[in-house]
Amino acid sequence: MTAWLRYGGGPFRCRHPAEAAVPLRPSRPSTVLLGCVLLAAVGCTTVDGSADRAGAGRELSAAELRAAAVADGDLGAGYTVTVMTPGHGETGSGGGREVSDVAACQPLLDAVTPAAGAGGASPSPGASTGAAHPTAETDLSVARAADPRGGVYGGLLAYPAGRAAQLQGDLEKLFGPCAAFTSTAPAPPTDKGRKGVRTKHRLSRDDTPTPGGADAVTGFTLTNESGAVVLSQRAVLTRVGPVLAVFTTVGVGAEQATAPDERIVRQQVAKLRAAQARR
């Protein structure tokens, strides 16, 4: 049985039950969808904007957000940054939606699976932006020569005043009901005769210091335990004014996901804060 999972920057093909996950060609970092999906889930919530105003950061346009993405020169020798256009490079099975047995945890699955209709597509430039989407998004991946297997995938998501803080607050509420839950994923299109795949997940908070210049940070690890090989995704979601910067790493089996490189997070926070301070 082959199951498709989207952890960090690309899908992993896993043969049940004992085959190790095999990373495929990197595609769009799926964790950057987290902000979009959570906002869709609370789209009817009234937001007064006071939390983001406390961060004293102005809203950024799509061009400004892309210009504020961390670059090779910001990180020093040995780092290579690739900035990607949101929505490009999608891969996956094209299967149906993975469904959580706990409704509150569904946004987490929508954020890390290639499910059809998960609501992750970003609006086209100049399109009207509703509650389900950020006003601008830039995706990126960072490789380090000293750690060729330790890629960091990220996304920058800009929102109107107040919404970034609202999203982070809603994520914080998931650690209780979603500490352990299960889900059912439909079989891939090539295996229509098979039953859905049951998967155990665990969500845990990681002790993550707030980088200088950031307003808040949330660190967490989400696991997929559907087979003998456990897949893990570790994420750091940092809020800088009305922008969420999300960075993730991937772990397979005994090689657990490590915390995203602090240098990358710190430099990205500094560039976002500087961009928001310009007039």
FIROGU-959071 format. One line per 2 residues: number of its first residue (from 1); their letters; for each residue x, y negated, z of C-alpha. Coordinates in steps of 0.001 Angstrom, whole numbers, plus 500000, padded with zeros to 6 digits. Example, Ala and Ser with C-alpha at 12.3 -4.5 7.8 and 13.67 -1.06 7.14 Angstrom:
BEGIN
1) as) 512300,504500,507800 ~ 513670,501060,507140
//
This chain:
BEGIN
1) mt) 500000,500000,500000 ~ 501352,496583,499108
3) aw) 500318,493533,501109 ~ 501164,489934,500259
5) lr) 502032,487449,502952 ~ 503021,483812,502654
7) yg) 505487,482982,505394 ~ 507630,479860,505205
9) gg) 508678,479205,501640 ~ 507658,482303,499773
11) pf) 505672,485499,499677 ~ 507004,488755,501077
13) rc) 506125,492096,499532 ~ 505676,494778,502176
15) rh) 504921,498427,501571 ~ 503013,499969,504407
17) pa) 504152,501180,506845 ~ 507940,501158,507012
19) ea) 509423,499307,504068 ~ 511277,496151,505032
21) av) 509912,492899,503695 ~ 511621,491750,500529
23) pl) 511782,487966,499971 ~ 510736,486929,496497
25) rp) 511438,483724,494616 ~ 510829,480752,496933
27) sr) 507614,478893,496252 ~ 505715,476122,497918
29) ps) 506199,476126,501710 ~ 502886,477447,502995
31) tv) 503141,475954,506455 ~ 502784,472469,505028
33) ll) 499169,473440,504372 ~ 498549,473527,508114
35) gc) 497752,469841,508342 ~ 495368,469997,505369
37) vl) 493547,473028,506685 ~ 493173,471745,510228
39) la) 491916,468412,508961 ~ 489324,470227,506872
41) av) 488202,472067,509977 ~ 487679,468842,511912
43) gc) 486753,466599,509013 ~ 483604,465402,510749
45) tt) 485428,464333,513897 ~ 485462,460629,514613
47) vd) 488987,459262,514916 ~ 489712,455813,516338
49) gs) 493367,455629,515259 ~ 494716,454533,518640
51) ad) 497202,457394,518964 ~ 498949,456669,515677
53) ra) 498929,452913,516261 ~ 500937,453604,519416
55) ga) 503661,454977,517142 ~ 503915,451579,515377
57) gr) 504320,453211,511980 ~ 502587,451960,508850
59) el) 501003,454227,506267 ~ 503277,455323,503413
61) sa) 502393,455626,499750 ~ 503192,458785,497806
63) ae) 506293,457149,496300 ~ 507471,455888,499688
65) lr) 506953,459287,501286 ~ 508940,461046,498586
67) aa) 511732,458456,498885 ~ 511795,459086,502649
69) av) 512427,462831,502249 ~ 515757,463910,503698
71) ad) 518529,464320,501093 ~ 521880,466111,500852
73) gd) 523776,462980,501804 ~ 521755,462554,505009
75) lg) 522809,465969,506294 ~ 526474,466205,505379
77) ag) 528597,468805,503623 ~ 527161,472276,503186
79) yt) 523484,471308,502954 ~ 521436,471423,499759
81) vt) 517961,469885,499643 ~ 515400,470651,496955
83) vm) 512352,468379,496792 ~ 509316,469991,495178
85) tp) 506053,468739,493717 ~ 503190,469916,495943
87) gh) 501159,472707,494400 ~ 503833,473822,491924
89) ge) 505496,477224,492020 ~ 502537,479029,493595
91) tg) 502796,482800,493524 ~ 500868,485584,495151
93) sg) 498337,488316,494609 ~ 495347,486139,493839
95) gg) 493370,488223,496287 ~ 490545,487120,498542
97) re) 490657,485367,501852 ~ 492118,486969,504974
99) vs) 489526,486632,507739 ~ 490284,486257,511443
101) dv) 488165,488000,514061 ~ 488386,484768,516098
103) aa) 486867,481862,514191 ~ 489068,479279,515903
105) cq) 492179,480998,514497 ~ 491099,480927,510851
107) pl) 493032,477679,510083 ~ 496276,479456,511025
109) ld) 495624,482229,508511 ~ 494546,479793,505824
111) av) 497852,478023,506358 ~ 500047,481090,505859
113) tp) 498243,483265,503303 ~ 497739,482792,499567
115) aa) 493978,483181,499914 ~ 491737,481882,497217
117) ga) 489657,479001,498427 ~ 491827,478279,501450
119) gg) 491629,474583,500752 ~ 495352,474053,500372
121) as) 495471,472305,497026 ~ 496598,468727,497171
123) ps) 494783,465966,495344 ~ 496188,464737,492077
125) pg) 497890,461324,492081 ~ 495358,458556,492148
127) as) 492480,460881,493036 ~ 490014,460057,495761
129) tg) 491259,461491,499064 ~ 488682,463059,501352
131) aa) 488933,464299,504901 ~ 490400,467616,503783
133) hp) 493610,466200,502330 ~ 496538,464004,503323
135) ta) 496886,460772,501379 ~ 500335,461885,500180
137) et) 502539,464961,500443 ~ 506142,465888,499698
139) dl) 507499,469434,500020 ~ 511135,470454,500338
141) sv) 513499,473291,501124 ~ 516934,473057,502702
143) ar) 519724,475604,502281 ~ 522953,475669,504265
145) aa) 526115,477247,502879 ~ 527149,478516,506314
147) dp) 523840,480382,506704 ~ 522643,481555,503261
149) rg) 519742,483548,504724 ~ 518560,480789,507048
151) gv) 516639,478514,504709 ~ 514378,475841,506170
153) yg) 511163,474932,504396 ~ 509253,471766,505083
155) gl) 506549,469368,504182 ~ 505822,465708,504819
157) la) 502145,464821,505040 ~ 500910,461240,505279
159) yp) 497513,460349,506733 ~ 495458,457254,507525
161) ag) 495949,455885,511042 ~ 494822,458288,513748
163) ra) 494431,461467,511714 ~ 497937,462838,512203
165) aq) 497506,462639,515969 ~ 494076,464272,515670
167) lq) 495548,467185,513696 ~ 498320,467754,516175
169) gd) 495807,467670,519001 ~ 493685,470327,517310
171) le) 496729,472536,516798 ~ 497485,472279,520516
173) kl) 494024,473691,521274 ~ 494755,476941,519403
175) fg) 497383,478336,521776 ~ 494725,479665,524152
177) pc) 492172,481369,521875 ~ 494795,482449,519332
179) aa) 497518,483855,521590 ~ 496630,487285,520171
181) ft) 494099,488034,517458 ~ 493493,490333,514524
183) st) 492395,489796,510964 ~ 491288,491686,507880
185) ap) 492767,491035,504450 ~ 491190,492460,501299
187) ap) 493230,494943,499319 ~ 495201,493505,496369
189) pt) 493346,493442,493024 ~ 495378,496445,491840
191) dk) 494160,498511,494819 ~ 490435,497733,494736
193) gr) 489583,501234,495886 ~ 491372,500757,499197
195) kg) 489947,499326,502387 ~ 490992,495978,503771
197) vr) 494245,495693,505700 ~ 493968,495088,509450
199) tk) 496669,492886,510922 ~ 497664,491919,514471
201) hr) 498931,488390,515039 ~ 500509,486650,517985
203) ls) 500824,482908,518438 ~ 503201,481476,521012
205) rd) 504363,478015,521891 ~ 508087,477316,521665
207) dt) 509796,474922,524048 ~ 510821,472181,521621
209) pt) 512365,468837,522661 ~ 510922,465741,521004
211) pg) 513494,464283,518566 ~ 514483,460674,519145
213) ga) 512171,458366,517205 ~ 509287,460848,517016
215) da) 505955,460338,518760 ~ 505310,464010,519547
217) vt) 506386,467530,518630 ~ 504749,470964,518675
219) gf) 506789,474129,518252 ~ 505248,477549,517699
221) tl) 505860,481052,516365 ~ 503234,483075,514488
223) tn) 503782,486785,513836 ~ 502263,489305,511457
225) es) 502365,492854,512822 ~ 500507,494778,510116
227) ga) 503261,497355,509633 ~ 506395,498761,511194
229) vv) 508247,495586,510219 ~ 507162,492433,512055
231) ls) 507222,489205,510083 ~ 507585,485983,512048
233) qr) 507344,482337,511166 ~ 508717,479673,513483
235) av) 507550,476121,512974 ~ 508237,472657,514320
237) lt) 505555,470060,513665 ~ 506778,466532,514406
239) rv) 504608,463432,514296 ~ 506147,460126,513239
241) gp) 503436,457475,513206 ~ 500786,458578,510695
243) vl) 503060,461248,509124 ~ 503418,464904,510071
245) av) 506778,466514,509265 ~ 506518,470320,509356
247) ft) 509590,472572,509198 ~ 509569,476374,509230
249) tv) 511884,479372,509152 ~ 511159,483047,508491
251) gv) 512199,486176,510359 ~ 511917,489830,509327
253) ga) 512069,492689,511811 ~ 514910,492432,514300
255) eq) 516122,489233,512627 ~ 513573,486988,514293
257) at) 512844,483535,512975 ~ 515154,480935,514470
259) ap) 514366,477344,515343 ~ 514595,475005,512341
261) de) 517962,473242,512173 ~ 517839,470299,514606
263) ri) 519977,468160,512283 ~ 517377,468438,509528
265) vr) 514506,467561,511850 ~ 516387,464676,513461
267) qq) 517489,463109,510184 ~ 514016,463467,508682
269) va) 512444,461731,511667 ~ 514931,458879,511358
271) kl) 514194,458378,507646 ~ 510423,458404,508193
273) ra) 510664,455885,511025 ~ 512874,453616,508945
275) aq) 510488,453799,505976 ~ 507514,452937,508175
277) ar) 509344,449936,509638 ~ 509938,448330,506224
279) r) 507560,445628,505052
//
